[in-house]
Amino acid sequence: MAVVLSVVLPWQITTQRVRTWADLAVTRMHEGRFVAVYDLLDRIDQLSGPKTAATVLPEMSRRQLETQIRQMIQSVGRIEITKVEGQLQKVRLLLGLDEFELAEEVLAKIFRDLPESFEAYELAGLMYQFKERWSLSETSFLRALELVRQRDVRGESGNQRVANDARLWSGAAYAARKRGAYDHAENYYLKALEAGRGSDKARIHYVFAQFLEESQQALKAAEHARQAALLEPALYQVSAQELLQRLRTAHLGCFLLPRRLAGDQAVLKKKMSPVANKDD
């Protein structure tokens, strides 16, 4: 028995760590942090052997990441920063390269020249998020939301306004969650869901489900995981099922929690089928 445990436990720990890093790589990719993604792929392979990252994350190519990183570095050098638009773009690229100090320097200039820029506060929220300075991140996202409401939006489409709201509320929610302000985080996530559309709404449902799992709200977590899988089955069906299984394990198979995304399987299969994706 001791021999079996000495083999199985390290394997389980390694597998869990690989899964954690793989999930983090997906998050970093969504954030546009390509250098961080590349580093995570290296860590996975160093821990579990060559080509492990390619197996667990087949959609992520090191070659494509290298190309993307080179292009970003070249773009940073070419950007004309005499205008605010160029400065904002430079900050985005620097954040993607994890060059936080340089990004902060450019942001400081933007705030001096244009203190009411909601885009600058949003980027500041992201920068502080990446640096794990959660209170500053939350404050920055909330300030961006205030400025969005104050600005003249006559030239902005309704779709763009709700996209801004969904993105900013999500950022504030994540920061509040990470600093342990669960009541604030839940309120922000609900506001993000009100504004969310399409794949953004699915992503918010899934991230909200993760938060609810973390805050021991199992039934709510299961429901939001189900909603994410229904809206974007190709992206979230497997992850939602894994989350559901974790909930059942943590709550000793609570009979109120479904074993699977039962009842929705036909809908999920229909949404994922090639026929369902054809134009009418």
Protein Blocks (a to p, Z undefined) as FASTA:
>chain_A
ZZmmmmmmmmmmmmmmmmmmmmmmmmmmmnopaklmmmmmmmmmmmnoghklmmmmmmbc
fklmmmmmmmmmmmmmmpcckbfklmmmmmmmmmmnopaklmmmmmmmmmmmmmmbmklm
mmmmmmmmmnopaklmmmmmmmmmmmmmmpccklpcfklmmmmmmmmmmmmmmmmmmnop
amlmmmmmmmmmmmpgcjlmmmmmmmmmmmmmmnopaklmmmmmmmmmmmmmmlmmmmmm
mmmmmmmmmnnopakbcfblghjlmmmmmmmpmklmpcZZ
